[in-house]
């Protein structure tokens, strides 16, 4: 997972990137509904894996996003970005 941002409507935008050659594969979704969009380079199997990962870690992702939203003093207590190297 590259980043997670809390929105005023209570959802969190999750962006995932994976380095590939000179660029990146990319996908985004919103929690709590995990519907992927802006998908480039990820296979259906990759998205299934990412869906399970995001759902399994949703409470942690929401917490990180809320800390980022609260400002730098609070977000410094937790990592701004959770990195996942995939399968």
PDB file of N, CA, C and O in Angstrom:
ATOM      1  N   UNK A   1       0.843  -1.159   0.000  1.00  0.00           N
ATOM      2  CA  UNK A   1       0.000   0.000   0.000  1.00  0.00           C
ATOM      3  C   UNK A   1       0.888   1.221   0.000  1.00  0.00           C
ATOM      4  O   UNK A   1       1.858   1.304   0.754  1.00  0.00           O
ATOM      5  N   UNK A   2       0.554   2.146  -0.835  1.00  0.00           N
ATOM      6  CA  UNK A   2       1.354   3.347  -0.947  1.00  0.00           C
ATOM      7  C   UNK A   2       0.841   4.441  -0.028  1.00  0.00           C
ATOM      8  O   UNK A   2       1.628   5.094   0.656  1.00  0.00           O
ATOM      9  N   UNK A   3      -0.478   4.649  -0.003  1.00  0.00           N
ATOM     10  CA  UNK A   3      -1.006   5.726   0.819  1.00  0.00           C
ATOM     11  C   UNK A   3      -2.469   5.496   1.138  1.00  0.00           C
ATOM     12  O   UNK A   3      -3.159   4.732   0.462  1.00  0.00           O
ATOM     13  N   UNK A   4      -2.932   6.174   2.184  1.00  0.00           N
ATOM     14  CA  UNK A   4      -4.333   6.128   2.588  1.00  0.00           C
ATOM     15  C   UNK A   4      -4.711   7.508   3.113  1.00  0.00           C
ATOM     16  O   UNK A   4      -4.026   8.063   3.972  1.00  0.00           O
ATOM     17  N   UNK A   5      -5.796   8.051   2.596  1.00  0.00           N
ATOM     18  CA  UNK A   5      -6.233   9.388   2.974  1.00  0.00           C
ATOM     19  C   UNK A   5      -7.685   9.352   3.419  1.00  0.00           C
ATOM     20  O   UNK A   5      -8.545   8.859   2.689  1.00  0.00           O
ATOM     21  N   UNK A   6      -7.972   9.876   4.627  1.00  0.00           N
ATOM     22  CA  UNK A   6      -9.337   9.953   5.142  1.00  0.00           C
ATOM     23  C   UNK A   6     -10.068  11.104   4.458  1.00  0.00           C
ATOM     24  O   UNK A   6      -9.505  12.173   4.226  1.00  0.00           O
ATOM     25  N   UNK A   7     -11.344  10.852   4.141  1.00  0.00           N
ATOM     26  CA  UNK A   7     -12.180  11.890   3.542  1.00  0.00           C
ATOM     27  C   UNK A   7     -13.269  12.276   4.530  1.00  0.00           C
ATOM     28  O   UNK A   7     -13.545  11.542   5.479  1.00  0.00           O
ATOM     29  N   UNK A   8     -13.878  13.415   4.307  1.00  0.00           N
ATOM     30  CA  UNK A   8     -14.902  13.911   5.225  1.00  0.00           C
ATOM     31  C   UNK A   8     -16.124  13.008   5.298  1.00  0.00           C
ATOM     32  O   UNK A   8     -16.845  13.039   6.296  1.00  0.00           O
ATOM     33  N   UNK A   9     -16.378  12.204   4.266  1.00  0.00           N
ATOM     34  CA  UNK A   9     -17.547  11.314   4.281  1.00  0.00           C
ATOM     35  C   UNK A   9     -17.282  10.001   5.025  1.00  0.00           C
ATOM     36  O   UNK A   9     -18.134   9.113   5.031  1.00  0.00           O
ATOM     37  N   UNK A  10     -16.114   9.873   5.648  1.00  0.00           N
ATOM     38  CA  UNK A  10     -15.796   8.679   6.430  1.00  0.00           C
ATOM     39  C   UNK A  10     -15.123   7.575   5.642  1.00  0.00           C
ATOM     40  O   UNK A  10     -14.747   6.551   6.212  1.00  0.00           O
ATOM     41  N   UNK A  11     -14.963   7.766   4.340  1.00  0.00           N
ATOM     42  CA  UNK A  11     -14.266   6.765   3.541  1.00  0.00           C
ATOM     43  C   UNK A  11     -12.773   7.084   3.525  1.00  0.00           C
ATOM     44  O   UNK A  11     -12.355   8.192   3.860  1.00  0.00           O
ATOM     45  N   UNK A  12     -11.994   6.104   3.133  1.00  0.00           N
ATOM     46  CA  UNK A  12     -10.548   6.280   3.016  1.00  0.00           C
ATOM     47  C   UNK A  12     -10.129   5.850   1.614  1.00  0.00           C
ATOM     48  O   UNK A  12     -10.445   4.747   1.167  1.00  0.00           O
ATOM     49  N   UNK A  13      -9.414   6.740   0.931  1.00  0.00           N
ATOM     50  CA  UNK A  13      -8.882   6.391  -0.393  1.00  0.00           C
ATOM     51  C   UNK A  13      -7.557   5.682  -0.180  1.00  0.00           C
ATOM     52  O   UNK A  13      -6.670   6.181   0.512  1.00  0.00           O
ATOM     53  N   UNK A  14      -7.437   4.510  -0.786  1.00  0.00           N
ATOM     54  CA  UNK A  14      -6.228   3.702  -0.685  1.00  0.00           C
ATOM     55  C   UNK A  14      -5.587   3.634  -2.068  1.00  0.00           C
ATOM     56  O   UNK A  14      -6.254   3.307  -3.049  1.00  0.00           O
ATOM     57  N   UNK A  15      -4.305   3.942  -2.143  1.00  0.00           N
ATOM     58  CA  UNK A  15      -3.562   3.847  -3.399  1.00  0.00           C
ATOM     59  C   UNK A  15      -2.443   2.829  -3.225  1.00  0.00           C
ATOM     60  O   UNK A  15      -1.722   2.841  -2.228  1.00  0.00           O
ATOM     61  N   UNK A  16      -2.311   1.950  -4.211  1.00  0.00           N
ATOM     62  CA  UNK A  16      -1.300   0.897  -4.178  1.00  0.00           C
ATOM     63  C   UNK A  16      -0.418   1.055  -5.409  1.00  0.00           C
ATOM     64  O   UNK A  16      -0.915   1.253  -6.517  1.00  0.00           O
ATOM     65  N   UNK A  17       0.883   0.966  -5.210  1.00  0.00           N
ATOM     66  CA  UNK A  17       1.826   1.009  -6.323  1.00  0.00           C
ATOM     67  C   UNK A  17       2.848  -0.098  -6.165  1.00  0.00           C
ATOM     68  O   UNK A  17       3.201  -0.499  -5.056  1.00  0.00           O
ATOM     69  N   UNK A  18       3.318  -0.585  -7.321  1.00  0.00           N
ATOM     70  CA  UNK A  18       4.353  -1.620  -7.351  1.00  0.00           C
ATOM     71  C   UNK A  18       5.343  -1.226  -8.440  1.00  0.00           C
ATOM     72  O   UNK A  18       4.944  -0.996  -9.582  1.00  0.00           O
ATOM     73  N   UNK A  19       6.646  -1.143  -8.099  1.00  0.00           N
ATOM     74  CA  UNK A  19       7.627  -0.761  -9.114  1.00  0.00           C
ATOM     75  C   UNK A  19       7.738  -1.815 -10.214  1.00  0.00           C
ATOM     76  O   UNK A  19       7.808  -3.015  -9.946  1.00  0.00           O
ATOM     77  N   UNK A  20       7.752  -1.338 -11.450  1.00  0.00           N
ATOM     78  CA  UNK A  20       7.901  -2.212 -12.615  1.00  0.00           C
ATOM     79  C   UNK A  20       8.751  -1.465 -13.633  1.00  0.00           C
ATOM     80  O   UNK A  20       8.347  -0.426 -14.156  1.00  0.00           O
ATOM     81  N   UNK A  21       9.936  -2.008 -13.908  1.00  0.00           N
ATOM     82  CA  UNK A  21      10.811  -1.355 -14.886  1.00  0.00           C
ATOM     83  C   UNK A  21      11.014   0.101 -14.524  1.00  0.00           C
ATOM     84  O   UNK A  21      11.366   0.417 -13.388  1.00  0.00           O
ATOM     85  N   UNK A  22      10.793   0.998 -15.488  1.00  0.00           N
ATOM     86  CA  UNK A  22      11.003   2.418 -15.215  1.00  0.00           C
ATOM     87  C   UNK A  22       9.793   3.098 -14.573  1.00  0.00           C
ATOM     88  O   UNK A  22       9.844   4.298 -14.301  1.00  0.00           O
ATOM     89  N   UNK A  23       8.707   2.363 -14.326  1.00  0.00           N
ATOM     90  CA  UNK A  23       7.494   2.983 -13.792  1.00  0.00           C
ATOM     91  C   UNK A  23       6.881   2.189 -12.656  1.00  0.00           C
ATOM     92  O   UNK A  23       7.583   1.523 -11.895  1.00  0.00           O
ATOM     93  N   UNK A  24       5.559   2.265 -12.549  1.00  0.00           N
ATOM     94  CA  UNK A  24       4.832   1.607 -11.473  1.00  0.00           C
ATOM     95  C   UNK A  24       3.515   1.042 -11.978  1.00  0.00           C
ATOM     96  O   UNK A  24       2.878   1.622 -12.858  1.00  0.00           O
ATOM     97  N   UNK A  25       3.103  -0.112 -11.409  1.00  0.00           N
ATOM     98  CA  UNK A  25       1.718  -0.555 -11.513  1.00  0.00           C
ATOM     99  C   UNK A  25       0.960   0.239 -10.463  1.00  0.00           C
ATOM    100  O   UNK A  25       1.533   0.616  -9.441  1.00  0.00           O
ATOM    101  N   UNK A  26      -0.327   0.500 -10.701  1.00  0.00           N
ATOM    102  CA  UNK A  26      -1.082   1.374  -9.808  1.00  0.00           C
ATOM    103  C   UNK A  26      -2.532   0.907  -9.721  1.00  0.00           C
ATOM    104  O   UNK A  26      -3.098   0.437 -10.707  1.00  0.00           O
ATOM    105  N   UNK A  27      -3.128   1.039  -8.541  1.00  0.00           N
ATOM    106  CA  UNK A  27      -4.557   0.780  -8.349  1.00  0.00           C
ATOM    107  C   UNK A  27      -5.031   1.586  -7.151  1.00  0.00           C
ATOM    108  O   UNK A  27      -4.263   1.854  -6.227  1.00  0.00           O
ATOM    109  N   UNK A  28      -6.310   1.974  -7.172  1.00  0.00           N
ATOM    110  CA  UNK A  28      -6.906   2.722  -6.070  1.00  0.00           C
ATOM    111  C   UNK A  28      -8.251   2.121  -5.715  1.00  0.00           C
ATOM    112  O   UNK A  28      -8.925   1.521  -6.552  1.00  0.00           O
ATOM    113  N   UNK A  29      -8.635   2.296  -4.442  1.00  0.00           N
ATOM    114  CA  UNK A  29      -9.971   1.914  -3.994  1.00  0.00           C
ATOM    115  C   UNK A  29     -10.351   2.802  -2.826  1.00  0.00           C
ATOM    116  O   UNK A  29      -9.516   3.538  -2.299  1.00  0.00           O
ATOM    117  N   UNK A  30     -11.617   2.733  -2.420  1.00  0.00           N
ATOM    118  CA  UNK A  30     -12.090   3.411  -1.226  1.00  0.00           C
ATOM    119  C   UNK A  30     -12.526   2.364  -0.221  1.00  0.00           C
ATOM    120  O   UNK A  30     -13.177   1.382  -0.576  1.00  0.00           O
ATOM    121  N   UNK A  31     -12.165   2.578   1.038  1.00  0.00           N
ATOM    122  CA  UNK A  31     -12.686   1.764   2.134  1.00  0.00           C
ATOM    123  C   UNK A  31     -13.892   2.489   2.708  1.00  0.00           C
ATOM    124  O   UNK A  31     -13.878   3.719   2.745  1.00  0.00           O
ATOM    125  N   UNK A  32     -14.921   1.809   3.153  1.00  0.00           N
ATOM    126  CA  UNK A  32     -14.981   0.379   3.421  1.00  0.00           C
ATOM    127  C   UNK A  32     -15.311  -0.486   2.206  1.00  0.00           C
ATOM    128  O   UNK A  32     -15.014  -1.681   2.227  1.00  0.00           O
ATOM    129  N   UNK A  33     -15.909   0.059   1.157  1.00  0.00           N
ATOM    130  CA  UNK A  33     -16.166  -0.743  -0.044  1.00  0.00           C
ATOM    131  C   UNK A  33     -14.857  -0.821  -0.817  1.00  0.00           C
ATOM    132  O   UNK A  33     -14.252   0.213  -1.101  1.00  0.00           O
ATOM    133  N   UNK A  34     -14.418  -1.996  -1.155  1.00  0.00           N
ATOM    134  CA  UNK A  34     -13.147  -2.151  -1.871  1.00  0.00           C
ATOM    135  C   UNK A  34     -13.465  -2.425  -3.340  1.00  0.00           C
ATOM    136  O   UNK A  34     -13.489  -3.573  -3.784  1.00  0.00           O
ATOM    137  N   UNK A  35     -13.709  -1.342  -4.085  1.00  0.00           N
ATOM    138  CA  UNK A  35     -13.947  -1.431  -5.523  1.00  0.00           C
ATOM    139  C   UNK A  35     -12.795  -0.712  -6.209  1.00  0.00           C
ATOM    140  O   UNK A  35     -12.651   0.505  -6.089  1.00  0.00           O
ATOM    141  N   UNK A  36     -11.975  -1.471  -6.929  1.00  0.00           N
ATOM    142  CA  UNK A  36     -10.755  -0.925  -7.513  1.00  0.00           C
ATOM    143  C   UNK A  36     -11.052  -0.066  -8.732  1.00  0.00           C
ATOM    144  O   UNK A  36     -11.947  -0.381  -9.516  1.00  0.00           O
ATOM    145  N   UNK A  37     -10.297   1.025  -8.893  1.00  0.00           N
ATOM    146  CA  UNK A  37     -10.379   1.894 -10.067  1.00  0.00           C
ATOM    147  C   UNK A  37      -8.978   2.418 -10.363  1.00  0.00           C
ATOM    148  O   UNK A  37      -8.062   2.242  -9.560  1.00  0.00           O
ATOM    149  N   UNK A  38      -8.816   3.059 -11.509  1.00  0.00           N
ATOM    150  CA  UNK A  38      -7.488   3.530 -11.948  1.00  0.00           C
ATOM    151  C   UNK A  38      -6.455   2.405 -11.864  1.00  0.00           C
ATOM    152  O   UNK A  38      -5.335   2.603 -11.394  1.00  0.00           O
ATOM    153  N   UNK A  39      -6.857   1.226 -12.329  1.00  0.00           N
ATOM    154  CA  UNK A  39      -5.985   0.047 -12.258  1.00  0.00           C
ATOM    155  C   UNK A  39      -5.101  -0.005 -13.499  1.00  0.00           C
ATOM    156  O   UNK A  39      -5.590   0.013 -14.628  1.00  0.00           O
ATOM    157  N   UNK A  40      -3.807  -0.070 -13.269  1.00  0.00           N
ATOM    158  CA  UNK A  40      -2.837  -0.213 -14.356  1.00  0.00           C
ATOM    159  C   UNK A  40      -1.792  -1.235 -13.946  1.00  0.00           C
ATOM    160  O   UNK A  40      -1.049  -1.015 -12.990  1.00  0.00           O
ATOM    161  N   UNK A  41      -1.728  -2.355 -14.662  1.00  0.00           N
ATOM    162  CA  UNK A  41      -0.663  -3.331 -14.460  1.00  0.00           C
ATOM    163  C   UNK A  41      -0.958  -4.465 -13.504  1.00  0.00           C
ATOM    164  O   UNK A  41      -0.232  -5.459 -13.512  1.00  0.00           O
ATOM    165  N   UNK A  42      -1.991  -4.366 -12.679  1.00  0.00           N
ATOM    166  CA  UNK A  42      -2.325  -5.436 -11.742  1.00  0.00           C
ATOM    167  C   UNK A  42      -3.285  -6.424 -12.397  1.00  0.00           C
ATOM    168  O   UNK A  42      -4.238  -6.021 -13.063  1.00  0.00           O
ATOM    169  N   UNK A  43      -3.031  -7.726 -12.206  1.00  0.00           N
ATOM    170  CA  UNK A  43      -3.912  -8.774 -12.729  1.00  0.00           C
ATOM    171  C   UNK A  43      -5.096  -8.964 -11.783  1.00  0.00           C
ATOM    172  O   UNK A  43      -5.124  -8.399 -10.690  1.00  0.00           O
ATOM    173  N   UNK A  44      -6.063  -9.756 -12.209  1.00  0.00           N
ATOM    174  CA  UNK A  44      -7.203 -10.098 -11.357  1.00  0.00           C
ATOM    175  C   UNK A  44      -6.734 -10.791 -10.090  1.00  0.00           C
ATOM    176  O   UNK A  44      -7.240 -10.508  -9.004  1.00  0.00           O
ATOM    177  N   UNK A  45      -5.766 -11.699 -10.217  1.00  0.00           N
ATOM    178  CA  UNK A  45      -5.215 -12.370  -9.030  1.00  0.00           C
ATOM    179  C   UNK A  45      -4.538 -11.369  -8.094  1.00  0.00           C
ATOM    180  O   UNK A  45      -4.682 -11.461  -6.875  1.00  0.00           O
ATOM    181  N   UNK A  46      -3.802 -10.417  -8.660  1.00  0.00           N
ATOM    182  CA  UNK A  46      -3.173  -9.373  -7.841  1.00  0.00           C
ATOM    183  C   UNK A  46      -4.230  -8.586  -7.073  1.00  0.00           C
ATOM    184  O   UNK A  46      -4.073  -8.322  -5.881  1.00  0.00           O
ATOM    185  N   UNK A  47      -5.312  -8.211  -7.764  1.00  0.00           N
ATOM    186  CA  UNK A  47      -6.370  -7.433  -7.119  1.00  0.00           C
ATOM    187  C   UNK A  47      -7.091  -8.244  -6.055  1.00  0.00           C
ATOM    188  O   UNK A  47      -7.501  -7.693  -5.033  1.00  0.00           O
ATOM    189  N   UNK A  48      -7.255  -9.548  -6.279  1.00  0.00           N
ATOM    190  CA  UNK A  48      -7.841 -10.414  -5.244  1.00  0.00           C
ATOM    191  C   UNK A  48      -6.964 -10.408  -3.998  1.00  0.00           C
ATOM    192  O   UNK A  48      -7.469 -10.295  -2.881  1.00  0.00           O
ATOM    193  N   UNK A  49      -5.648 -10.530  -4.187  1.00  0.00           N
ATOM    194  CA  UNK A  49      -4.709 -10.491  -3.064  1.00  0.00           C
ATOM    195  C   UNK A  49      -4.783  -9.144  -2.344  1.00  0.00           C
ATOM    196  O   UNK A  49      -4.843  -9.094  -1.115  1.00  0.00           O
ATOM    197  N   UNK A  50      -4.778  -8.049  -3.116  1.00  0.00           N
ATOM    198  CA  UNK A  50      -4.829  -6.718  -2.520  1.00  0.00           C
ATOM    199  C   UNK A  50      -6.141  -6.470  -1.790  1.00  0.00           C
ATOM    200  O   UNK A  50      -6.160  -5.831  -0.738  1.00  0.00           O
ATOM    201  N   UNK A  51      -7.242  -6.978  -2.349  1.00  0.00           N
ATOM    202  CA  UNK A  51      -8.541  -6.839  -1.687  1.00  0.00           C
ATOM    203  C   UNK A  51      -8.516  -7.506  -0.324  1.00  0.00           C
ATOM    204  O   UNK A  51      -8.966  -6.923   0.662  1.00  0.00           O
ATOM    205  N   UNK A  52      -7.997  -8.715  -0.261  1.00  0.00           N
ATOM    206  CA  UNK A  52      -7.907  -9.434   1.013  1.00  0.00           C
ATOM    207  C   UNK A  52      -6.987  -8.691   1.980  1.00  0.00           C
ATOM    208  O   UNK A  52      -7.295  -8.579   3.167  1.00  0.00           O
ATOM    209  N   UNK A  53      -5.866  -8.186   1.481  1.00  0.00           N
ATOM    210  CA  UNK A  53      -4.936  -7.442   2.329  1.00  0.00           C
ATOM    211  C   UNK A  53      -5.597  -6.191   2.902  1.00  0.00           C
ATOM    212  O   UNK A  53      -5.511  -5.933   4.102  1.00  0.00           O
ATOM    213  N   UNK A  54      -6.253  -5.418   2.044  1.00  0.00           N
ATOM    214  CA  UNK A  54      -6.884  -4.171   2.484  1.00  0.00           C
ATOM    215  C   UNK A  54      -8.000  -4.462   3.482  1.00  0.00           C
ATOM    216  O   UNK A  54      -8.101  -3.789   4.507  1.00  0.00           O
ATOM    217  N   UNK A  55      -8.834  -5.453   3.195  1.00  0.00           N
ATOM    218  CA  UNK A  55      -9.921  -5.796   4.127  1.00  0.00           C
ATOM    219  C   UNK A  55      -9.375  -6.297   5.460  1.00  0.00           C
ATOM    220  O   UNK A  55      -9.904  -5.948   6.515  1.00  0.00           O
ATOM    221  N   UNK A  56      -8.330  -7.104   5.423  1.00  0.00           N
ATOM    222  CA  UNK A  56      -7.753  -7.654   6.655  1.00  0.00           C
ATOM    223  C   UNK A  56      -7.086  -6.586   7.513  1.00  0.00           C
ATOM    224  O   UNK A  56      -6.961  -6.748   8.727  1.00  0.00           O
ATOM    225  N   UNK A  57      -6.661  -5.505   6.889  1.00  0.00           N
ATOM    226  CA  UNK A  57      -5.958  -4.440   7.605  1.00  0.00           C
ATOM    227  C   UNK A  57      -6.750  -3.137   7.651  1.00  0.00           C
ATOM    228  O   UNK A  57      -6.185  -2.074   7.911  1.00  0.00           O
ATOM    229  N   UNK A  58      -8.052  -3.215   7.399  1.00  0.00           N
ATOM    230  CA  UNK A  58      -8.882  -2.011   7.304  1.00  0.00           C
ATOM    231  C   UNK A  58      -8.811  -1.146   8.558  1.00  0.00           C
ATOM    232  O   UNK A  58      -8.698   0.075   8.452  1.00  0.00           O
ATOM    233  N   UNK A  59      -8.874  -1.747   9.737  1.00  0.00           N
ATOM    234  CA  UNK A  59      -8.868  -0.929  10.956  1.00  0.00           C
ATOM    235  C   UNK A  59      -7.549  -0.167  11.086  1.00  0.00           C
ATOM    236  O   UNK A  59      -7.544   0.994  11.494  1.00  0.00           O
ATOM    237  N   UNK A  60      -6.441  -0.805  10.747  1.00  0.00           N
ATOM    238  CA  UNK A  60      -5.136  -0.147  10.793  1.00  0.00           C
ATOM    239  C   UNK A  60      -5.051   0.959   9.735  1.00  0.00           C
ATOM    240  O   UNK A  60      -4.523   2.038  10.003  1.00  0.00           O
ATOM    241  N   UNK A  61      -5.567   0.689   8.545  1.00  0.00           N
ATOM    242  CA  UNK A  61      -5.550   1.675   7.462  1.00  0.00           C
ATOM    243  C   UNK A  61      -6.380   2.897   7.852  1.00  0.00           C
ATOM    244  O   UNK A  61      -5.954   4.031   7.635  1.00  0.00           O
ATOM    245  N   UNK A  62      -7.580   2.667   8.432  1.00  0.00           N
ATOM    246  CA  UNK A  62      -8.408   3.783   8.889  1.00  0.00           C
ATOM    247  C   UNK A  62      -7.671   4.604   9.953  1.00  0.00           C
ATOM    248  O   UNK A  62      -7.716   5.834   9.933  1.00  0.00           O
ATOM    249  N   UNK A  63      -6.999   3.923  10.871  1.00  0.00           N
ATOM    250  CA  UNK A  63      -6.260   4.617  11.932  1.00  0.00           C
ATOM    251  C   UNK A  63      -5.145   5.487  11.348  1.00  0.00           C
ATOM    252  O   UNK A  63      -4.994   6.645  11.739  1.00  0.00           O
ATOM    253  N   UNK A  64      -4.370   4.940  10.421  1.00  0.00           N
ATOM    254  CA  UNK A  64      -3.299   5.723   9.788  1.00  0.00           C
ATOM    255  C   UNK A  64      -3.858   6.931   9.040  1.00  0.00           C
ATOM    256  O   UNK A  64      -3.296   8.024   9.103  1.00  0.00           O
ATOM    257  N   UNK A  65      -4.962   6.724   8.338  1.00  0.00           N
ATOM    258  CA  UNK A  65      -5.567   7.815   7.575  1.00  0.00           C
ATOM    259  C   UNK A  65      -6.062   8.922   8.506  1.00  0.00           C
ATOM    260  O   UNK A  65      -5.900  10.104   8.203  1.00  0.00           O
ATOM    261  N   UNK A  66      -6.660   8.549   9.626  1.00  0.00           N
ATOM    262  CA  UNK A  66      -7.131   9.546  10.589  1.00  0.00           C
ATOM    263  C   UNK A  66      -5.965  10.308  11.206  1.00  0.00           C
ATOM    264  O   UNK A  66      -6.070  11.510  11.448  1.00  0.00           O
ATOM    265  N   UNK A  67      -4.866   9.628  11.459  1.00  0.00           N
ATOM    266  CA  UNK A  67      -3.689  10.310  12.011  1.00  0.00           C
ATOM    267  C   UNK A  67      -3.128  11.311  11.011  1.00  0.00           C
ATOM    268  O   UNK A  67      -2.718  12.408  11.391  1.00  0.00           O
ATOM    269  N   UNK A  68      -3.108  10.939   9.739  1.00  0.00           N
ATOM    270  CA  UNK A  68      -2.639  11.874   8.711  1.00  0.00           C
ATOM    271  C   UNK A  68      -3.541  13.091   8.656  1.00  0.00           C
ATOM    272  O   UNK A  68      -3.069  14.222   8.543  1.00  0.00           O
ATOM    273  N   UNK A  69      -4.852  12.851   8.737  1.00  0.00           N
ATOM    274  CA  UNK A  69      -5.827  13.937   8.666  1.00  0.00           C
ATOM    275  C   UNK A  69      -5.678  14.878   9.865  1.00  0.00           C
ATOM    276  O   UNK A  69      -5.917  16.079   9.743  1.00  0.00           O
ATOM    277  N   UNK A  70      -5.284  14.333  11.024  1.00  0.00           N
ATOM    278  CA  UNK A  70      -5.159  15.126  12.247  1.00  0.00           C
ATOM    279  C   UNK A  70      -3.987  16.093  12.198  1.00  0.00           C
ATOM    280  O   UNK A  70      -3.961  17.072  12.944  1.00  0.00           O
ATOM    281  N   UNK A  71      -3.027  15.834  11.339  1.00  0.00           N
ATOM    282  CA  UNK A  71      -1.918  16.768  11.199  1.00  0.00           C
ATOM    283  C   UNK A  71      -0.573  16.140  11.468  1.00  0.00           C
ATOM    284  O   UNK A  71      -0.490  14.997  11.917  1.00  0.00           O
ATOM    285  N   UNK A  72       0.487  16.888  11.193  1.00  0.00           N
ATOM    286  CA  UNK A  72       1.841  16.355  11.281  1.00  0.00           C
ATOM    287  C   UNK A  72       2.246  15.895  12.679  1.00  0.00           C
ATOM    288  O   UNK A  72       2.976  14.913  12.811  1.00  0.00           O
ATOM    289  N   UNK A  73       1.791  16.578  13.714  1.00  0.00           N
ATOM    290  CA  UNK A  73       2.197  16.189  15.070  1.00  0.00           C
ATOM    291  C   UNK A  73       1.679  14.807  15.421  1.00  0.00           C
ATOM    292  O   UNK A  73       2.379  14.023  16.061  1.00  0.00           O
ATOM    293  N   UNK A  74       0.458  14.506  15.007  1.00  0.00           N
ATOM    294  CA  UNK A  74      -0.124  13.195  15.296  1.00  0.00           C
ATOM    295  C   UNK A  74       0.404  12.154  14.332  1.00  0.00           C
ATOM    296  O   UNK A  74       0.738  11.045  14.750  1.00  0.00           O
ATOM    297  N   UNK A  75       0.488  12.482  13.041  1.00  0.00           N
ATOM    298  CA  UNK A  75       0.927  11.490  12.059  1.00  0.00           C
ATOM    299  C   UNK A  75       2.389  11.110  12.248  1.00  0.00           C
ATOM    300  O   UNK A  75       2.807  10.056  11.771  1.00  0.00           O
ATOM    301  N   UNK A  76       3.175  11.934  12.928  1.00  0.00           N
ATOM    302  CA  UNK A  76       4.572  11.593  13.200  1.00  0.00           C
ATOM    303  C   UNK A  76       4.675  10.409  14.152  1.00  0.00           C
ATOM    304  O   UNK A  76       5.717   9.758  14.232  1.00  0.00           O
ATOM    305  N   UNK A  77       3.596  10.133  14.870  1.00  0.00           N
ATOM    306  CA  UNK A  77       3.590   9.006  15.797  1.00  0.00           C
ATOM    307  C   UNK A  77       3.460   7.669  15.083  1.00  0.00           C
ATOM    308  O   UNK A  77       3.746   6.626  15.671  1.00  0.00           O
ATOM    309  N   UNK A  78       3.035   7.682  13.835  1.00  0.00           N
ATOM    310  CA  UNK A  78       2.854   6.456  13.050  1.00  0.00           C
ATOM    311  C   UNK A  78       3.413   6.698  11.661  1.00  0.00           C
ATOM    312  O   UNK A  78       3.494   7.841  11.211  1.00  0.00           O
ATOM    313  N   UNK A  79       3.802   5.621  10.975  1.00  0.00           N
ATOM    314  CA  UNK A  79       4.324   5.807   9.615  1.00  0.00           C
ATOM    315  C   UNK A  79       3.271   6.413   8.697  1.00  0.00           C
ATOM    316  O   UNK A  79       2.094   6.059   8.772  1.00  0.00           O
ATOM    317  N   UNK A  80       3.698   7.330   7.829  1.00  0.00           N
ATOM    318  CA  UNK A  80       2.783   7.945   6.873  1.00  0.00           C
ATOM    319  C   UNK A  80       2.382   6.973   5.781  1.00  0.00           C
ATOM    320  O   UNK A  80       1.297   7.084   5.211  1.00  0.00           O
ATOM    321  N   UNK A  81       3.250   6.024   5.491  1.00  0.00           N
ATOM    322  CA  UNK A  81       3.016   5.108   4.384  1.00  0.00           C
ATOM    323  C   UNK A  81       3.282   3.684   4.844  1.00  0.00           C
ATOM    324  O   UNK A  81       4.301   3.402   5.475  1.00  0.00           O
ATOM    325  N   UNK A  82       2.369   2.806   4.525  1.00  0.00           N
ATOM    326  CA  UNK A  82       2.545   1.385   4.788  1.00  0.00           C
ATOM    327  C   UNK A  82       2.952   0.749   3.471  1.00  0.00           C
ATOM    328  O   UNK A  82       2.197   0.819   2.501  1.00  0.00           O
ATOM    329  N   UNK A  83       4.108   0.137   3.410  1.00  0.00           N
ATOM    330  CA  UNK A  83       4.606  -0.446   2.168  1.00  0.00           C
ATOM    331  C   UNK A  83       4.328  -1.935   2.134  1.00  0.00           C
ATOM    332  O   UNK A  83       4.490  -2.631   3.137  1.00  0.00           O
ATOM    333  N   UNK A  84       3.916  -2.412   0.993  1.00  0.00           N
ATOM    334  CA  UNK A  84       3.639  -3.823   0.780  1.00  0.00           C
ATOM    335  C   UNK A  84       4.383  -4.243  -0.470  1.00  0.00           C
ATOM    336  O   UNK A  84       4.214  -3.638  -1.529  1.00  0.00           O
ATOM    337  N   UNK A  85       5.200  -5.270  -0.358  1.00  0.00           N
ATOM    338  CA  UNK A  85       5.976  -5.731  -1.504  1.00  0.00           C
ATOM    339  C   UNK A  85       5.226  -6.735  -2.354  1.00  0.00           C
ATOM    340  O   UNK A  85       5.803  -7.283  -3.294  1.00  0.00           O
ATOM    341  N   UNK A  86       3.968  -6.997  -2.062  1.00  0.00           N
ATOM    342  CA  UNK A  86       3.174  -7.919  -2.870  1.00  0.00           C
ATOM    343  C   UNK A  86       3.576  -9.352  -2.648  1.00  0.00           C
ATOM    344  O   UNK A  86       4.239  -9.693  -1.668  1.00  0.00           O
ATOM    345  N   UNK A  87       3.151 -10.203  -3.600  1.00  0.00           N
ATOM    346  CA  UNK A  87       3.421 -11.642  -3.486  1.00  0.00           C
ATOM    347  C   UNK A  87       4.830 -11.948  -3.914  1.00  0.00           C
ATOM    348  O   UNK A  87       5.245 -13.107  -3.889  1.00  0.00           O
TER     349      UNK A  87
END
